[in-house]
Amino acid sequence: MRLLVYEYVSGGGFAEKPVPPSILSDGFAMLRTIISDFKAAGHSVTTVLDSRLFALNAPLEAERVVPVSSLEEADAVVRKVAEQVDAVCLIAPESEGVLQSLVARVERTGTPLLNCSSVAIGKAADKFLLQEHVKKLGLPTPESLMFSIHEEVEVVSQSINENVGFPAVFKPLDGVGCAGLSLVLGKNDVSGAMAKIRKESAGKFFISQQFIKGDSVSVSVISTGEESLPISLNKQDVSLGTPDSNSSYDGGIVPFDSSLKRKTFDLAKRVVESLSGLKGYVGVDFVLSESEAFMVEVNPRLTTSYVGLRKVVRFNPAEAVLNSVLEGRLPSNQESVGYACLSKVKTPKPTIDAVKRTYDIDEVVSPPFPVSTDESACALLCSHRNTLENAKRGLDEAKKRLLGKSIGGRQRW
């Protein structure tokens, strides 16, 4: 089949402004790996790439890579190519309606999409409505409250104190990743948390959520739109910062061994099947306490965990996504092989020649592209080995190979 695979961040979504290195590392890693898997399955792939990455000869296996220099140009290319291919796969954040809008535009072309429907994306992206829906299903989920970003601080503080309690988690209503995310320890942190949301999100509303102490995990699910199959439980290394510090996703482990795995799988399956239009790849986030799995969010799109998932499953996950959407068929083999460890690595901003040299490091999925306005860059690494201990060791060795070039001075880049 002829496929268009488009990832918003690396594909022109930030073409006329600085690209946040951490977000870019996620986006490019997902783009690169799913293109590789579609190619391995015998498909022909076209993609779109920010002209700054195109100039760096960013490592992609697509037959055709179209460089763009503006978001408008990217939108035009996506619309045009979508009408020429057999199916389209879109990867984008839900924040500010970006993913929903992209999907809706391609839906109007009539070309099959390997994505959740635009309506389902809208339902999943609204964190408060999603929490209310999950509560009606009778599933465990943190207590949540929704507020206007312009609400009085004292009103917010009092409502949280009476209904949710401190500490609490603040995040934008339609946020993605860790943008605007804060751990609020008490009333004195509320004003700062609201200011952080206003700075890092364009949304008008946010939610305050009961803080659950435990492991942050996700479930990778493949769905036909009617029936879903949980594939993997994944550990997420999330640093939850107070309002005056950054929250971040730093990597993870695929798969994650937990006594709550079966229960978490059952909950993820129920949530995905309860929302009409969720199909293809879906990520469901949970917090695992000692005895319970609390459903937190639904990501109606490819997630960074895919980078590790593809290393451990015994089937081609990109082809499984295509089969689930176009043929209503789910994988028959859920066995996994070994462990994959993912990690984001901050580096000094490399020279052009230096970043190209990192393309040959097998574990470097997303190189530290020198496209930020400051002196930093971010790479995403993935190590796969037969045991978790060996995977961690492989990751450490890859980090040393990557970082060794910058230790002792930028000249070595």
C-alpha positions in Angstrom: 0.0 0.0 0.0 1.0 3.6 -0.5 1.0 5.4 2.9 1.3 8.9 4.1 2.8 9.1 7.6 2.8 12.5 9.1 4.2 13.6 12.5 3.3 17.2 13.5 6.3 18.3 15.6 9.0 17.1 13.1 6.8 17.7 10.1 6.5 21.4 10.2 4.3 22.1 13.2 7.1 24.3 14.6 8.6 25.2 11.2 8.7 29.0 11.8 9.7 28.9 15.5 12.0 27.0 17.8 11.4 23.3 18.3 11.4 22.2 22.0 14.2 19.5 22.0 12.4 17.1 24.3 9.1 17.2 22.3 11.1 16.8 19.1 12.8 13.7 20.4 9.5 12.0 21.1 7.9 13.0 17.7 10.8 12.1 15.5 11.3 8.8 17.3 7.7 7.8 16.7 7.9 8.9 13.1 11.2 7.1 12.4 10.2 3.8 14.0 6.7 3.4 12.5 8.0 4.3 9.1 10.6 1.6 9.5 7.9 -0.9 10.5 5.6 0.0 7.6 8.6 -0.4 5.3 9.4 -3.8 6.8 5.8 -4.9 6.0 6.2 -4.0 2.4 4.5 -0.6 2.2 5.6 2.5 0.3 5.8 5.5 2.6 5.7 9.3 2.0 6.4 11.7 4.9 6.8 15.4 5.6 9.8 16.9 7.4 10.7 20.3 8.8 13.3 21.7 6.3 15.8 22.2 9.1 15.7 18.4 9.8 15.7 17.7 6.0 18.9 19.7 5.7 20.5 17.4 8.3 19.6 14.3 6.3 17.6 13.0 9.2 17.6 9.2 9.2 14.3 8.0 7.8 13.5 5.0 5.5 10.6 6.7 3.6 10.7 6.5 -0.2 9.6 10.2 -0.3 10.4 12.9 2.2 8.8 16.3 1.4 10.6 19.3 3.1 8.4 22.1 4.4 9.3 25.6 5.8 6.0 26.6 7.3 2.9 25.1 9.0 0.8 26.3 6.1 3.0 24.5 3.6 2.9 21.4 5.7 -0.9 21.5 5.8 -1.1 21.9 2.1 1.3 19.0 1.5 -0.7 16.7 3.8 -4.0 17.5 2.1 -2.5 17.0 -1.4 -0.6 13.7 -0.6 -3.6 12.3 1.4 -5.6 12.3 -1.8 -2.9 10.3 -3.6 -2.3 7.5 -1.2 -4.2 4.4 0.0 -4.1 5.3 3.7 -2.9 8.0 6.1 -1.3 7.7 9.6 -1.2 10.9 11.7 0.8 11.6 14.9 0.2 14.8 16.7 -0.5 16.2 20.2 -4.1 16.6 21.3 -3.5 20.0 22.9 -5.2 23.0 21.3 -7.2 20.5 19.1 -4.2 19.9 16.8 -4.7 16.1 16.4 -8.4 16.4 16.1 -8.2 19.1 13.5 -5.6 17.2 11.4 -7.7 14.0 11.5 -10.9 15.9 10.6 -9.2 17.4 7.5 -8.0 14.1 6.2 -11.4 12.5 7.0 -12.9 15.0 4.5 -10.7 13.7 1.7 -12.2 10.2 2.0 -8.9 8.5 2.3 -8.8 5.8 5.0 -7.1 6.8 8.2 -5.1 4.6 10.5 -6.2 6.8 13.4 -9.0 7.2 15.9 -11.9 9.2 14.6 -11.9 13.0 15.1 -15.0 12.7 17.3 -13.3 10.1 19.5 -10.2 12.2 19.8 -12.3 15.1 21.0 -13.9 12.9 23.7 -10.6 11.5 24.9 -8.7 14.8 24.9 -11.1 16.5 27.4 -9.6 15.1 30.6 -12.5 16.1 32.8 -15.2 14.6 30.6 -13.1 11.5 30.3 -12.9 11.2 34.1 -16.6 11.6 34.4 -17.1 8.9 31.8 -14.8 6.5 33.5 -16.5 7.1 36.9 -19.9 6.2 35.3 -18.3 2.9 34.1 -17.5 2.3 37.8 -13.7 2.1 37.2 -11.1 3.5 39.6 -9.9 7.0 38.7 -8.6 9.9 40.7 -11.1 12.5 42.0 -11.0 15.5 39.7 -12.2 19.1 39.6 -12.3 21.5 36.6 -11.6 25.2 36.9 -11.3 28.2 34.6 -7.7 29.4 34.3 -9.1 32.8 35.4 -10.7 31.6 38.6 -9.8 33.2 41.9 -6.9 31.5 43.6 -8.7 31.4 46.9 -11.8 29.8 45.4 -9.6 27.1 43.7 -7.7 26.4 46.9 -10.8 26.1 49.0 -12.6 23.8 46.6 -9.6 21.5 46.3 -9.1 21.4 50.1 -12.8 20.4 50.5 -13.2 18.0 47.6 -9.9 16.5 46.5 -7.3 17.3 49.2 -3.7 18.2 49.0 -1.3 17.2 47.5 -3.0 17.5 44.1 -2.0 17.4 40.5 -2.7 20.4 38.3 -2.7 20.0 34.5 -4.3 21.7 31.4 -7.7 20.3 30.4 -6.4 19.2 26.9 -2.7 19.1 27.7 -0.3 16.6 26.3 2.9 15.2 27.8 4.0 17.2 30.9 3.3 20.7 29.6 1.8 22.7 32.5 1.9 19.7 34.9 2.5 20.4 38.6 2.4 18.6 41.9 0.7 21.1 44.3 1.6 20.4 47.9 -0.7 22.9 49.5 -2.6 26.2 49.2 0.6 28.2 48.8 1.4 26.4 45.6 -1.9 27.0 43.8 -1.1 30.4 42.4 2.2 29.2 40.9 0.6 26.1 39.4 -2.1 28.2 37.7 0.6 30.6 36.4 2.5 27.6 35.0 -0.5 26.4 33.1 -1.1 29.8 31.6 2.5 29.9 30.5 2.7 26.5 29.0 -0.8 26.0 27.6 -3.2 28.0 25.6 -6.2 26.3 27.1 -8.9 28.2 29.1 -9.5 25.4 31.6 -7.5 23.1 33.8 -8.2 20.2 36.2 -7.0 19.5 39.6 -6.7 15.8 40.4 -6.2 13.7 43.5 -2.5 12.7 43.8 -2.1 8.9 43.8 1.2 7.6 45.0 2.5 4.8 42.9 4.0 3.8 39.5 3.1 5.7 36.4 2.4 3.2 33.6 0.7 3.0 30.3 -1.0 0.2 28.4 -0.5 -0.1 24.6 -3.8 -1.1 23.1 -4.7 -2.0 19.5 -8.3 -1.6 18.6 -10.6 -2.3 15.7 -13.1 0.3 16.9 -15.3 -2.4 18.4 -12.9 -4.9 20.0 -9.6 -4.0 21.6 -6.5 -5.9 22.6 -4.1 -4.7 25.3 -0.5 -5.5 24.1 1.9 -4.3 26.7 2.2 -2.7 30.2 4.8 0.0 30.1 6.6 1.8 32.9 6.9 5.6 32.5 9.7 7.5 34.1 7.9 10.8 35.0 9.4 13.5 37.1 6.5 15.4 38.7 7.7 18.9 39.6 6.3 21.5 41.8 5.0 24.8 40.2 8.5 26.3 40.3 10.2 23.3 38.6 9.7 21.3 35.4 7.7 18.1 35.1 9.1 15.7 32.4 8.7 12.3 30.8 12.3 10.9 30.8 11.8 7.4 29.4 10.5 4.0 30.4 10.6 0.3 30.4 8.7 -2.0 28.0 7.2 -4.3 29.3 6.8 -3.6 33.0 6.4 -6.5 35.4 3.5 -5.9 37.9 1.1 -8.1 39.8 -1.6 -5.7 38.6 -0.9 -6.3 34.9 -4.0 -8.4 34.2 -6.3 -6.0 36.1 -4.8 -3.0 34.3 -5.2 -4.7 31.0 -8.9 -5.4 31.7 -9.5 -1.8 32.7 -7.8 -0.5 29.6 -9.8 -2.8 27.4 -13.1 -1.6 29.0 -12.2 2.1 28.6 -11.2 1.8 25.0 -14.2 -0.3 24.0 -16.5 2.1 25.8 -15.5 5.1 23.6 -16.8 4.7 20.1 -14.3 5.5 17.4 -11.1 4.6 19.3 -9.2 2.5 16.8 -5.7 1.6 15.7 -3.1 2.4 18.4 -4.3 3.8 21.7 -2.4 4.5 24.9 -4.1 4.4 28.3 -2.3 5.9 31.3 -2.6 4.6 34.8 -1.1 5.1 38.2 -0.6 1.8 40.1 -0.8 1.9 43.8 0.0 -1.2 45.9 -3.4 -2.7 45.3 -5.3 -0.7 42.7 -5.0 0.6 39.1 -6.3 4.2 38.6 -7.1 5.2 35.1 -5.7 8.7 34.4 -5.8 9.5 30.7 -6.4 8.1 27.2 -4.0 9.0 24.4 -5.9 8.5 21.1 -2.7 8.2 19.0 0.7 6.6 18.8 2.7 7.2 22.0 6.5 7.1 22.7 6.1 3.6 24.3 5.7 2.4 20.7 9.5 2.8 20.3 10.1 0.1 22.9 7.0 -2.0 22.1 8.2 -2.7 18.5 11.3 -4.3 20.0 9.6 -6.8 22.3 6.5 -8.0 20.4 6.6 -11.0 18.0 4.7 -9.2 15.3 5.0 -6.0 13.3 3.0 -3.4 15.4 2.6 -1.0 12.5 1.1 -3.7 10.3 -1.1 -4.7 13.3 -2.5 -1.1 13.5 -3.2 -1.2 9.7 -4.9 -4.6 10.0 -7.0 -3.5 13.0 -8.4 -0.4 11.2 -8.8 -1.6 7.6 -9.6 -5.3 8.2 -11.0 -5.4 11.7 -8.3 -8.0 12.7 -6.2 -8.1 15.9 -2.9 -9.8 16.5 -3.1 -13.4 17.6 0.3 -13.5 19.4 0.8 -11.4 22.6 4.1 -12.9 23.6 7.0 -10.6 24.2 10.7 -11.1 23.9 13.1 -9.4 26.4 12.9 -5.8 27.6 13.4 -2.4 26.0 14.6 0.6 28.1 13.9 4.1 26.8 15.7 7.3 28.0 15.8 10.9 26.9 19.4 12.3 27.1 20.1 16.0 27.1 23.3 17.0 25.3 25.1 20.2 24.4 24.0 21.5 21.0 26.1 19.5 18.5 27.6 20.7 15.3 26.1 19.4 12.0 28.9 16.9 11.5 28.6 15.7 15.0 24.9 15.0 15.0 25.3 13.0 11.8 27.8 10.8 13.5 25.2 9.8 16.0 23.0 8.4 13.3 25.2 5.2 13.4 24.6 4.5 17.0 21.9 1.7 17.0 20.3 2.8 20.2 19.9 6.4 19.2 16.4 6.5 17.8 16.0 10.3 17.8 19.4 12.1 17.4 20.1 15.4 19.3 19.2 17.7 16.4 20.7 21.2 16.8 17.6 23.1 16.0 16.8 24.9 19.4 17.6 28.5 20.1 19.7 27.7 23.2 22.8 25.5 23.6 20.9 22.3 24.3 19.6 19.3 22.4 17.8 16.1 23.3 18.2 12.5 22.0 15.9 9.5 22.6 17.6 6.2 23.1 16.2 2.7 23.2 18.1 -0.5 24.3 16.7 -4.0 23.8 18.1 -7.0 25.5 17.0 -10.4 26.8 16.8 -9.3 30.4 15.9 -6.1 32.1 19.4 -5.8 33.7 21.1 -6.3 30.3 18.8 -3.7 28.7 19.6 -1.2 31.3 23.3 -1.9 30.9 23.0 -1.5 27.1 21.3 1.8 27.6 24.1 3.1 29.9 26.7 2.0 27.4 24.8 3.9 24.6 24.6 7.0 26.7 28.3 6.9 27.2 28.9 6.6 23.5 26.6 9.5 22.9 27.7 11.8 25.7 31.4 11.0 25.4 31.7 13.3 22.5 30.7 16.3 24.5 32.6 15.6 27.7 35.7 17.8 28.0 34.4 20.5 25.7 32.1 21.3 22.9 35.0 21.1 20.4 34.7 17.3 20.4 31.3 17.5 18.9 
